């Protein structure tokens, strides 16, 4: 019974975390299933992976752009050249990516979403990854 209660509390905290960022900062969440569907479309969104280079090399979504957070506006403009193209920001658990998404919005990116629960959830649903640069 305690294990179930702990799981429910952890789940509630994760959901409230995403809802809080949406309500307070306008960071829209994207589920791992939604990202899987979006990556099949043409044009697919840009996946911006804000984890460290070492984390990125271990595994990342194919085609993702690595720009560790925190980053400068100059580094962002060098990494992503079209502020009108949809961007999905990812990290390992969904906690670094949300402030990074706010940074993108502040710099004029108009369609920014956060991968809910990050690469952990992506791997959990069997999302494809690759290793290396």
N, C-alpha and C positions, 0 to 999 in steps of 0.2 A: 504494500500500500504506500509506503514511504517513497519507493522508487517511482511509482506512478505519479505521485504528487510532485516529486522533484522534476520529472520529465515535463509535466504540465506547466510548472512554474518556469522552467527554462524556455519552453516553447512560447509562453506568454511574454516573457521578457524579449525574446527575439522579434516577435510580432510587434510589440509596442515600440521597439527600437526603430523599425522601419516606418511605422505609422507616425512616430514623432518627427523623423526627418522629413517625411512627406508633408505633414501639417505645418511644421515650423520653418522649413527651408525649401519646400517645393521639390524635393528629390523624389522622383517617381521610381518605385521599385519595378523590377522585371524578374519574373520567376525564371528558374533554370529552364523550365519547359518552354516558356515564352522566348527565351534567347535561342534555344534550339530551333524553334520555328522561324524566328527572325533571321537566323544565319542561313537558312535555306532560300530566302527571298533575294531578289535582285532589284535594287542594291541592298546588300546586307549591311547592318550597322557596323561601325568600327568598334572593336573591342579594345578598350584601353585598360591594360593590366597595370595597376599601381603598386604592385608588390616589388620587393627588392630584386635586383638582377639575379641573385642566387636562387630565390624562390621561383622566379620566372624560368630559369634554366632547368629546374627540377621537372616542372610540367606547366603547361599553359594551353589555352585554347588556340588551336591553329589559326594563324593570321593575326593574333593579338599584337598590339603595339605596347611595348614596355616603357613606362615612364614612372619611375618610383615617386611616391608621394612622401613628403611635400615636394612640389616642383614650382618653378617660376612660370610666370605668364609667357616669357620668352621661350622657355623649353617646351611649353605646351604648344605654342604656335609653330615651333619647329617640328614637333611630332605629329600634329594634326593640322592639316591645311584648309579644311572646309568646315567652318562653324555651323553650316546648315545641315551637314550629314548627321544622321542619328549616331549617337555614341552610347555604348553600354560600358560603365566603369566597373571593374572587378578587382577584388583583393582576395585574401584567403577566407575571411569570414563575413565580409560585408561591412566592416567597421572603418577601415581606412578609405574605402571607396566613396563613402557618403560625403565626407568633407572635400574629397577630390572632385566629386560631381558638383558641389557648390562652387568650387573654384572655376570649373568649366562654364557653369551658368554665368558667373560673374564676368568671365572673359568673352561672353557673347555667343556661346554655343546654345542653340535653341532647342535641341531634342536630346536631352541627357537622361539616362536612366541608370539605376544602380542594380547590379545583380544581387538579388536577395540571397543572403547567407553565403555569397561569394563562391570561390572555387571549391569549398567543402561541399556545398550543395550540388555544384556542377558535377563533381566526381561521384557523388552519391546517386545521381540519376543516370550515371553512365555516360555523361557528356564526353566527347572526344578530346583528348589532349595529346600534346607532343612535348618532347624534351629538347633541350639545347637552346641555341640562340634563336 
